[in-house]
Amino acid sequence: MSPAIRRVEASDAGHFVRVEWEDGSESRYPCVWLRDNCQCPLCFLPSAGARRLPFEDLDVNITVKEVALADRKKVSVTWPDEHASEYEAEWLKKRCFSEEARAEMQAGLFLPERQYWGSDLQLPKMPFEEILCNDESAYKWLRTLKRVGIVLLTGAATRQGELIKLGHRIGFLRLTFYGPTWQVQDKADANNVAYTTGKLCFHTDYPVLHHPPGVQFLHCIKQTAAGGESEVVDGFHVSNKLKKQNPEAYEILSSTAVDYTDVGVDYCDFAVHGKQRIIDIDSRGQAVRINYNNATRDAVFDIPAEKVRPFYAALKEFNDLLNSAEHKFTYKLKPGDVVTFDNWRVLHGRQSYPSGPGVTRHLEGAYADWDVVLSRLRLLRRRVLSRD
């Protein structure tokens, strides 16, 4: 049922509008926010969902001239310049400024729920073709990807181009200097350590970029008989462990800007240099992105000499936690498998495999941005839940 309003009045010398709801709760709305978000055609363009009111026309000290309630479902406000605004009860209720309401709205928009894991990971699996053609399955895939950080899709064709289908399913893929998709296999004069048969230590991809790709797809087209096992670790789970175990090390890794470099030729020639903190944190000190790739960490290090050894000690402790048996999960991709994972959270690696004549192992990779993935997730959720 849509919310109903019992009473509405101006408060705090007209700087707030207080709404008393039928369920007994109350909400207080600042008048400057109400005026800024007037929904009339002069102030708002519904077809674009965008504000038309120029900010320079907004009086930040505005007060209401008159406020009234219509049919318990709508608040009407008249402003000092006689401009009139109306606000639907449901619209207001969702945007209540209480801590609980704000948390509920943010959770609905950004889906922050996380399921942490270590070596006990029960790797979620879904059929590749099913998520391409079924909205409920696609919603479950992306919802699980956001919550757990990794999902294995099975049964894709063992040929290049299957990841393009995933791109179309979510919207589009992320183009990088390695192309719209890229081939992970042993190559002469490799321009990336992944294009060798050697072991790959735990890393996130592309921390050299100002905005690293949020999601990674790896499609197994051909797999070697010996070696080549994949390894993953939950970087957020390990970061939480480090924070409890050694707060000083956590503070160093979350405050020190590390130089990264990537120079070469692939989709085009490139010379990329960037700076990232190994552990990116939010205002509450919680990890929101891991930026760690030892292969592309630059020899250039822009910190005072006396801070270098403490940084290395902190990174060594973090790296040891990543590689501990209790935290890492090992599996082997089969031809037709597509592993999809959160590149901001899940660090991945690979065990070495024998080199030999011809291609013995071939994965195709691609990236997508979280903005694109979350957009599709919200649209699928709206579509799927509306059927219930």
Backbone torsions as a table, in degrees:
resi	resn	phi	psi	omega
1	MET	NA	140.8	178.3
2	SER	-73.8	147.5	-176.7
3	PRO	-67.8	151.7	177.5
4	ALA	-121.8	148.6	-177.6
5	ILE	-103.7	132.8	178.3
6	ARG	-87.9	-42.1	-175.7
7	ARG	-155.6	150.9	177.5
8	VAL	-139.7	141.9	179.9
9	GLU	-157.3	157.2	172.6
10	ALA	-78.9	147.2	178.6
11	SER	-143.7	171.9	178.7
12	ASP	52.1	53.9	178.5
13	ALA	58.1	33.7	176.3
14	GLY	83.9	3.4	-179.0
15	HIS	-85.3	-12.8	178.5
16	PHE	-131.1	154.4	168.3
17	VAL	-113.4	123.3	-179.7
18	ARG	-100.7	128.0	-179.8
19	VAL	-113.4	125.9	174.6
20	GLU	-104.2	119.8	-175.1
21	TRP	-89.6	159.8	-179.6
22	GLU	-63.1	-26.4	179.6
23	ASP	-80.4	2.2	176.9
24	GLY	95.4	-10.3	179.1
25	SER	-81.0	164.7	179.1
26	GLU	-128.7	152.0	174.9
27	SER	-135.2	144.1	177.0
28	ARG	-119.9	126.2	-177.3
29	TYR	-116.9	120.2	177.5
30	PRO	-62.4	136.3	-176.6
31	CYS	-64.8	-34.4	179.0
32	VAL	-62.6	-36.2	178.0
33	TRP	-70.3	-41.6	178.2
34	LEU	-61.4	-44.8	-179.8
35	ARG	-66.6	-39.6	179.0
36	ASP	-61.6	-28.9	-175.8
37	ASN	-112.1	29.4	173.3
38	CYS	-56.1	135.5	-174.9
39	GLN	-98.8	9.7	-179.3
40	CYS	-72.5	160.0	-177.3
41	PRO	-60.2	-25.3	178.2
42	LEU	-73.7	-28.9	-173.9
43	CYS	-105.4	-14.5	-172.5
44	PHE	-145.3	139.0	178.3
45	LEU	-106.5	98.6	-174.8
46	PRO	-59.8	-37.3	-176.9
47	SER	-63.5	-25.2	178.6
48	ALA	-107.5	-8.8	-175.3
49	GLY	60.8	37.6	-171.8
50	ALA	-128.9	148.5	178.8
51	ARG	-75.4	136.4	175.7
52	ARG	-103.6	-20.3	-175.8
53	LEU	-67.4	118.7	177.3
54	PRO	-65.9	139.8	-177.5
55	PHE	-63.3	-31.1	-179.7
56	GLU	-67.2	-15.9	177.6
57	ASP	-90.7	0.1	-176.9
58	LEU	-92.9	127.3	175.2
59	ASP	-89.6	110.2	-175.3
60	VAL	-69.8	-13.5	178.4
61	ASN	-104.2	18.7	-174.3
62	ILE	-63.0	146.4	174.2
63	THR	-126.8	161.5	179.2
64	VAL	-80.7	147.6	171.5
65	LYS	-90.5	-39.9	-178.6
66	GLU	-154.5	141.1	176.6
67	VAL	-133.2	138.3	-176.5
68	ALA	-143.7	161.1	-179.9
69	LEU	-113.1	131.7	179.3
70	ALA	-118.5	116.0	174.6
71	ASP	55.8	26.4	179.2
72	ARG	59.1	9.1	-176.3
73	LYS	-123.7	0.3	-173.9
74	LYS	-154.6	137.1	176.0
75	VAL	-105.6	127.7	178.3
76	SER	-108.8	132.1	-179.5
77	VAL	-125.5	133.3	171.0
78	THR	-110.1	129.7	-176.6
79	TRP	-96.0	165.8	-176.8
80	PRO	-55.8	-28.3	179.2
81	ASP	-89.9	12.0	178.6
82	GLU	75.3	5.0	173.0
83	HIS	-66.3	138.3	-177.9
84	ALA	-112.1	138.2	178.6
85	SER	-129.9	146.7	176.0
86	GLU	-128.7	141.7	-178.0
87	TYR	-132.4	123.7	178.8
88	GLU	-69.2	145.5	-177.9
89	ALA	-59.4	-44.5	-178.2
90	GLU	-63.8	-40.9	177.9
91	TRP	-60.3	-44.8	179.8
92	LEU	-66.6	-43.6	-176.6
93	LYS	-59.3	-42.6	179.8
94	LYS	-63.7	-27.4	-175.0
95	ARG	-105.5	20.6	177.0
96	CYS	-56.8	142.9	-176.3
97	PHE	-88.8	6.1	176.5
98	SER	-66.5	154.6	-178.4
99	GLU	-59.9	-41.1	-178.5
100	GLU	-65.9	-43.8	-178.7
101	ALA	-66.9	-40.3	179.2
102	ARG	-64.3	-41.1	179.4
103	ALA	-64.1	-40.6	179.8
104	GLU	-65.0	-42.0	179.3
105	MET	-65.3	-44.3	-179.7
106	GLN	-64.4	-38.9	178.2
107	ALA	-64.3	-39.0	178.5
108	GLY	-67.4	-33.2	-178.5
109	LEU	-80.6	-40.6	-169.3
110	PHE	-115.2	-4.6	174.2
111	LEU	46.6	65.3	-173.9
112	PRO	-80.0	-5.0	-176.9
113	GLU	-57.7	133.6	179.0
114	ARG	-127.8	142.4	172.7
115	GLN	-113.4	108.5	-177.0
116	TYR	-79.9	157.0	-178.1
117	TRP	-156.3	164.1	175.2
118	GLY	-134.5	-136.3	-180.0
119	SER	-66.9	-12.6	179.8
120	ASP	-85.3	8.7	-178.0
121	LEU	-52.4	128.8	168.8
122	GLN	-96.8	94.4	-171.8
123	LEU	-59.2	114.9	179.1
124	PRO	-64.5	137.4	-178.4
125	LYS	-130.5	141.4	178.2
126	MET	-146.2	151.5	178.1
127	PRO	-70.1	132.4	-178.3
128	PHE	-57.8	-50.9	-175.9
129	GLU	-64.9	-31.3	-177.5
130	GLU	-65.8	-40.5	-178.1
131	ILE	-74.0	-18.6	177.9
132	LEU	-75.0	-31.2	-171.1
133	CYS	-118.0	-5.5	-176.2
134	ASN	-122.8	120.5	-176.7
135	ASP	-64.1	-40.5	-179.8
136	GLU	-62.0	-40.7	179.9
137	SER	-69.3	-40.8	178.8
138	ALA	-64.5	-39.8	177.4
139	TYR	-63.2	-43.8	178.9
140	LYS	-62.9	-40.6	178.4
141	TRP	-59.2	-53.4	-175.7
142	LEU	-70.5	-34.8	177.8
143	ARG	-64.8	-42.6	178.8
144	THR	-68.9	-39.0	177.3
145	LEU	-58.8	-41.8	179.8
146	LYS	-69.8	-40.0	-174.9
147	ARG	-79.6	-46.9	-174.8
148	VAL	-93.2	-33.9	178.6
149	GLY	100.0	-8.6	-178.4
150	ILE	-156.3	138.4	175.6
151	VAL	-142.9	136.1	175.9
152	LEU	-100.0	124.0	175.2
153	LEU	-99.8	136.0	-173.9
154	THR	-118.1	153.4	171.3
155	GLY	87.2	18.2	175.1
156	ALA	-74.5	154.9	176.6
157	ALA	-64.8	147.2	-178.0
158	THR	-90.2	65.0	177.9
159	ARG	-149.5	159.6	177.2
160	GLN	-67.4	152.2	175.5
161	GLY	105.3	-11.6	-179.0
162	GLU	-65.5	-31.0	-179.5
163	LEU	-70.6	-23.6	174.4
164	ILE	-60.7	-35.8	178.3
165	LYS	-64.3	-39.7	177.2
166	LEU	-64.7	-38.4	177.1
167	GLY	-59.4	-44.9	178.7
168	HIS	-65.7	-32.0	-177.9
169	ARG	-67.7	-38.3	-178.5
170	ILE	-92.8	-23.0	-177.3
171	GLY	145.5	-69.4	177.2
172	PHE	-167.0	158.3	179.1
173	LEU	-87.6	166.5	178.9
174	ARG	-93.5	123.1	175.8
175	LEU	-82.2	133.1	175.0
176	THR	-131.0	-177.1	179.9
177	PHE	-65.9	-12.7	176.9
178	TYR	-97.1	6.8	175.8
179	GLY	101.8	173.6	177.7
180	PRO	-65.8	-34.5	166.9
181	THR	-134.4	165.2	-176.5
182	TRP	-146.8	153.7	-171.5
183	GLN	-107.7	116.7	179.5
184	VAL	-93.1	103.0	179.0
185	GLN	-159.2	164.9	-178.8
186	ASP	-66.9	122.0	-176.7
187	LYS	-130.0	143.3	174.5
188	ALA	-67.0	142.1	-179.7
189	ASP	51.0	48.5	-175.9
190	ALA	-56.2	135.2	177.1
191	ASN	-94.4	9.9	178.6
192	ASN	-154.8	139.3	-178.0
193	VAL	-63.1	-21.9	177.7
194	ALA	-66.6	-23.1	-177.7
195	TYR	-91.5	38.7	174.4
196	THR	-132.5	-179.6	177.9
197	THR	-97.8	1.9	-175.2
198	GLY	-76.1	169.3	176.9
199	LYS	-65.5	139.7	172.9
200	LEU	-108.9	120.4	177.7
201	CYS	-72.7	162.8	-179.8
202	PHE	-57.0	133.5	-177.8
203	HIS	-160.1	161.8	163.9
204	THR	-104.7	152.4	-178.6
205	ASP	-83.1	140.3	166.9
206	TYR	62.4	40.9	174.8
207	PRO	-67.1	-10.9	177.4
208	VAL	-67.3	-22.8	-179.1
209	LEU	-79.9	147.1	176.7
210	HIS	-58.7	-36.3	178.7
211	HIS	-128.1	86.9	-177.9
212	PRO	-60.4	149.3	178.3
213	PRO	-56.3	139.7	-176.3
214	GLY	-83.1	-33.9	-175.4
215	VAL	-130.7	141.8	178.5
216	GLN	-122.7	142.1	174.4
217	PHE	-118.8	133.1	174.5
218	LEU	-130.0	118.4	-176.3
219	HIS	-106.2	120.4	179.2
220	CYS	-82.1	113.9	178.6
221	ILE	-98.7	-38.6	177.8
222	LYS	-143.9	138.9	-177.0
223	GLN	-126.7	139.3	177.5
224	THR	-72.4	148.7	-179.3
225	ALA	-70.4	-37.8	-177.8
226	ALA	-114.7	134.0	177.0
227	GLY	74.9	-167.0	177.7
228	GLY	77.6	13.6	179.0
229	GLU	-64.7	144.3	177.8
230	SER	-91.9	148.2	177.6
231	GLU	-132.0	141.3	177.8
232	VAL	-136.6	155.0	177.7
233	VAL	-146.5	142.7	-179.5
234	ASP	-80.8	100.5	-176.3
235	GLY	-62.4	-33.6	178.7
236	PHE	-68.9	-40.8	178.4
237	HIS	-62.7	-44.6	-180.0
238	VAL	-67.5	-38.1	177.4
239	SER	-60.5	-41.5	177.3
240	ASN	-62.0	-39.3	177.5
241	LYS	-62.9	-45.3	-179.7
242	LEU	-62.8	-40.1	-179.0
243	LYS	-61.0	-39.1	178.9
244	LYS	-75.4	-40.2	-174.0
245	GLN	-75.9	-39.3	-176.9
246	ASN	-150.4	83.3	-178.1
247	PRO	-56.5	-33.9	-179.5
248	GLU	-66.2	-41.9	177.3
249	ALA	-63.5	-41.5	178.4
250	TYR	-61.0	-42.3	-179.5
251	GLU	-65.1	-38.6	178.5
252	ILE	-63.6	-47.6	-176.7
253	LEU	-71.5	-23.0	-179.3
254	SER	-95.5	1.6	-179.5
255	SER	-126.8	-13.9	-177.0
256	THR	-93.3	122.2	177.8
257	ALA	-80.7	121.8	-177.7
258	VAL	-103.2	136.0	178.0
259	ASP	-82.2	134.1	174.2
260	TYR	-122.6	153.8	-179.5
261	THR	-143.0	146.6	174.4
262	ASP	-151.2	110.9	-175.2
263	VAL	-128.6	132.6	179.1
264	GLY	168.5	-158.7	179.5
265	VAL	-136.8	131.0	174.6
266	ASP	-151.0	-105.2	175.6
267	TYR	-58.9	-35.4	168.6
268	CYS	-154.8	174.8	176.2
269	ASP	-76.1	149.3	-174.7
270	PHE	-150.1	150.5	173.3
271	ALA	-141.8	91.0	-172.5
272	VAL	-107.1	131.7	175.3
273	HIS	-133.8	137.3	-178.7
274	GLY	-151.5	168.5	179.1
275	LYS	-129.1	130.6	178.8
276	GLN	-142.7	150.9	169.2
277	ARG	-85.2	138.9	-178.0
278	ILE	-55.4	-43.0	177.1
279	ILE	-118.9	110.3	174.2
280	ASP	-83.3	132.6	-178.1
281	ILE	-123.1	159.4	176.6
282	ASP	-93.4	-171.6	-176.0
283	SER	-65.9	-17.3	178.7
284	ARG	-94.8	-0.4	-179.7
285	GLY	84.7	11.7	179.6
286	GLN	-91.7	141.2	-180.0
287	ALA	-65.1	131.4	176.9
288	VAL	-121.3	-13.1	175.7
289	ARG	-162.7	136.9	173.8
290	ILE	-101.7	131.2	179.8
291	ASN	-124.7	84.2	-173.1
292	TYR	-140.7	113.3	173.9
293	ASN	-144.0	101.6	-174.9
294	ASN	-62.4	-29.8	-177.8
295	ALA	-66.1	-35.3	-175.9
296	THR	-106.7	7.5	173.7
297	ARG	-67.1	125.8	-171.3
298	ASP	-76.2	154.1	171.5
299	ALA	-70.4	-24.9	172.6
300	VAL	-68.2	131.5	-179.3
301	PHE	-141.4	109.5	-170.0
302	ASP	-89.9	60.7	174.9
303	ILE	-140.3	160.2	177.0
304	PRO	-60.6	147.4	-175.2
305	ALA	-57.1	-37.0	-176.7
306	GLU	-70.4	-13.6	179.2
307	LYS	-95.3	-4.3	-175.0
308	VAL	-68.6	-50.7	-176.9
309	ARG	-63.0	-43.7	175.2
310	PRO	-58.1	-35.5	177.4
311	PHE	-64.5	-46.9	-179.9
312	TYR	-60.8	-38.9	178.8
313	ALA	-64.2	-41.1	178.7
314	ALA	-65.5	-44.5	-179.6
315	LEU	-66.0	-36.1	177.9
316	LYS	-62.3	-41.3	179.8
317	GLU	-66.4	-42.3	176.9
318	PHE	-62.2	-45.5	-178.2
319	ASN	-64.1	-38.3	177.6
320	ASP	-64.2	-38.8	177.2
321	LEU	-65.4	-40.9	177.9
322	LEU	-57.4	-39.4	-173.8
323	ASN	-92.0	0.6	-179.8
324	SER	-68.3	147.5	-176.3
325	ALA	-59.8	-30.0	-177.5
326	GLU	-75.0	-15.5	-174.5
327	HIS	-106.6	-30.7	-173.6
328	LYS	-92.9	147.7	179.9
329	PHE	-119.9	129.9	-176.5
330	THR	-115.0	136.7	177.7
331	TYR	-151.6	167.8	179.2
332	LYS	-125.3	122.2	178.7
333	LEU	-68.4	141.0	173.8
334	LYS	-105.5	153.1	175.6
335	PRO	-52.7	128.7	-176.3
336	GLY	100.0	-11.9	176.2
337	ASP	-79.8	142.2	173.0
338	VAL	-127.6	112.0	177.0
339	VAL	-91.4	129.7	179.6
340	THR	-118.6	128.7	-175.5
341	PHE	-150.5	160.1	-178.7
342	ASP	-78.7	106.7	-177.0
343	ASN	-73.9	-11.3	175.7
344	TRP	-87.5	-15.2	-173.7
345	ARG	-121.0	-46.8	-173.6
346	VAL	-92.3	120.0	173.2
347	LEU	-89.2	140.2	-177.6
348	HIS	-126.6	157.3	178.8
349	GLY	-150.8	-177.2	-177.6
350	ARG	-151.1	138.3	173.1
351	GLN	-77.9	153.2	-178.7
352	SER	-66.8	162.7	175.7
353	TYR	-145.0	157.5	-174.7
354	PRO	-66.4	140.4	172.8
355	SER	-87.1	156.9	-179.2
356	GLY	-172.7	178.0	179.4
357	PRO	-66.5	138.8	-179.9
358	GLY	78.5	177.9	-179.2
359	VAL	-88.2	117.2	-179.9
360	THR	-99.6	-20.0	-179.4
361	ARG	-146.0	131.7	-175.6
362	HIS	-144.4	116.2	171.6
363	LEU	-117.0	143.6	170.0
364	GLU	-105.8	135.1	-177.8
365	GLY	-119.8	159.3	176.2
366	ALA	-158.3	162.4	178.6
367	TYR	-123.1	157.7	168.9
368	ALA	-141.3	153.9	177.0
369	ASP	-89.3	146.7	178.6
370	TRP	-60.2	-30.8	177.5
371	ASP	-57.9	-42.7	-179.2
372	VAL	-70.3	-45.4	-177.8
373	VAL	-64.6	-45.0	180.0
374	LEU	-67.2	-33.9	175.4
375	SER	-58.9	-48.6	179.5
376	ARG	-65.5	-37.6	179.2
377	LEU	-61.8	-43.6	179.2
378	ARG	-64.6	-41.4	179.7
379	LEU	-65.6	-41.9	178.6
380	LEU	-66.4	-40.3	179.2
381	ARG	-61.5	-44.6	179.7
382	ARG	-61.2	-41.4	-178.2
383	ARG	-69.7	-44.7	-176.3
384	VAL	-70.7	-45.0	-176.7
385	LEU	-70.7	-24.9	178.5
386	SER	-69.7	-16.9	179.2
387	ARG	-84.2	-18.0	-176.9
388	ASP	-72.6	NA	NA
